[in-house]
Amino acid sequence: MANPSSNPAPKPYRRKQSNSRIVKRVLKKPKKKPQQGSWLASMVAMTVLLCSAGLIATFAWISIQFILNPEQVSWLNKLLPGWEKISDNTLERPQTLRQIQDFLNKQGQIVGQILPLKKDTTTSFLLPIFKERANCQSDCQYIVELRVYQRAENSELQSAPEEYYHLASQLAVSGPEESFVVAPIVDATDDNQGSSLPLPLSEVGRFEGSGTSSGVWFYLRGQRQQGTSAIAYGGRSARSPTAGAPFGSIAYGHIVYYNPERTHLQLMQPWTSPNGQLPQWRQVTGGDAKELVVDQTVGLEPQLRIYQVNSVKFVLNPIQLEQISLTPPALQDSDYQNALLLASNGLWTPAFEQLESLKKQRKGLLSQTAQAQMDVVYLHSQLTKTQADTSWASPSQQVLADLIDGRWEKALQVFEASPQNAQEIATLLKADGGRLWSRVEAQLRVNPNRELVQAWGALILAAKHGQERANSWLNKQSKTTTETLTYIQGLLEQLSGEVVSSKIFPTHPSQIVGAVQSIADVNPAEWLQQTRHGASLEKIDNATSLQKADTQVWYQVQVSAFHDGRRWLYYPFTNLNPPKTSTEDFFWQTLGINSDPEIQIVVWLPNGEQLTTTAFIKAVQLRDGILRLLVAADETVETLYATSINQSPPIAVTSSALEWVQQLPITLEKVYQQDESRVKAMLPRVWRALQESGQLPNGDAPDFQYIVQKLGHLPIQEIDLTGNGKPDTVLTISVEAMASLDMPNESDEERNFLTQQPTFRHDDKKRSRPRTLILSDDGQVIYTDFKRDSQQVLIAIAKLSAGPSLALFVQNARNYSLKIWSQKNQRFE
């Protein structure tokens, strides 16, 4: 019998596959798809793994710090709701104020005076921590840290006799670098820009009336002697002074903000102020919010840094301070950009005037950013205008203040009136570090044809580099006339000290127009006069200096206009700012009375004839823009006035000032016979003008022939007043002529109203005056006295010497004025 173990069971039969079939199966196997899904899954998995590892590491670090040094993770309380805050027992143990002080003293720190965060210091307070410098003699303590403490709310401490506090926030403080402290007084071209050594901060204070409704603002401040001046500072980084740098009390510091919602202290913004001023919260851009203004003015150069409080997405501190910058311009407008170009180069007032004009053109519609930039320019302009309006003792200071404000013409007036101070002004221009020159360049970039600016550019270059350099620059300027070049050469000669006073003030005849007024008493101390020798001028200090003949009496002339040798100036003379030195010299030369002190007093007789008498100018006075002359006149002035037409104040005018224009009058009826169409177009407009002014009853104009009948006898003058080569019509209507207008169906009330005429008071006497209506060559009314309660009357028409056209000599309630046709505005101004 066979052994079963020796005969294994037969294996199942498997048919052997042919090679060809295997090949087919391989060929039919589907291709694998690209592994994009698995790649993305791998990346996601890796990201999750890395984030998980980071979170695990973070939580591990927080756990270790929580065990070993819980103060380091106290910030978690700022992110957690009240019911989930970490227990105070696991952090620094609450302490009394005395315990806090003892603890810090043992660490070698000095506790400063606490500053309240709220009205009650028992709730929370800021505690500055100081250290003391080694080997120090004075002002040795400096701030190293700021701490915020809050009252502990532990239930077991509620019954304690003293208040307990826990540390809520702390901020390490380092002093600013030396270069940052002295940066405002450093010449940018100087090689020595200061060191990076930190300077100590010695003071912390709280701002009141800040720009936010929540939170508390503090400032850090330090002080250092720089030369003979105190420099206050704070913050962190900048540059250093040069040997010749201007001294000033520079304040420099850091702004600190405390967010009570997150109990978080944060440094916000460094600041500097060369004049020692702390930052201030002011309303600059309007609205309830205030801006932080940092004054960085050096000398007369205003420079304000203005910061707005803006929101940011940051949990611990949701606000930031952002400076209002002039770059980039908020509007893509060439005029707006030119204005900011002027402002960025220190011409704040011209820039603001241009922005104000642009805003009017846009009907007051500016974007918020553009308005903020305009407000910054306005704030600077107020400073420069105040400086320029100040009367400076030194002509060089006055010139500097005027140039900083962009008053090129006034600065030249002061320069020309101060030949004895030419060297002082030359020294000022030579010391310019570039600010004055940048103003010249900016102004000429906006308007290359400003001749007075070209003059100052030449003066600055001559003072710094010599007259040859100035002439070379002048020759490159566009559209500089030969007359301008000759004038500037005279200025350059004065700057170099080669011009004597007689050449600086070329003799020009006095050309003055004004109203004569009586004067009861003469106070010599209020007037400036010429000395007896005529070589120099001095202030009157005693009554014996005032000389007049026995037959003369004192009168004063209120000047309406005068010519300074180059142009006519008109009342009020607010821009006439004489220098502190040689004030009398300035007036006598500018008015031309050094060579021609006589002035004519003119009155009109009832028949229109003029009577004159001669007076002599003895002294000058300028107050609040009113220019007066003290004159000695013959007693016949009163007699002339008594017989003058309608008793208007006599007129004072120098012989060279003007020429009276008296065209032979012609009646409207005669003009109608010569030019019927012209009168037909004109008379209805005259009638309507009289109706609109209330001189004739309202309603439809009567028949043309009726108007000719009533107005045809009125005299007119044909004079070209607008300068277009065509005659204008001057129609004068007397009181009697108005009364003769017997209107059909006219009531007594209307008739009485027609004869009401404006009156002017003089010595308590009143008389009526004729009125004037002027029509242009095309029949438009361009001047009228026919207005209800009118306070002006046309006295005469005159041709001003060197004037552009004829002028209207108009009397108002108190004075006379000259009105000249403006081609630009198409009216008399």
Disulfide bonds with the S-S distance in Angstrom:
Cys136-Cys140 2.07
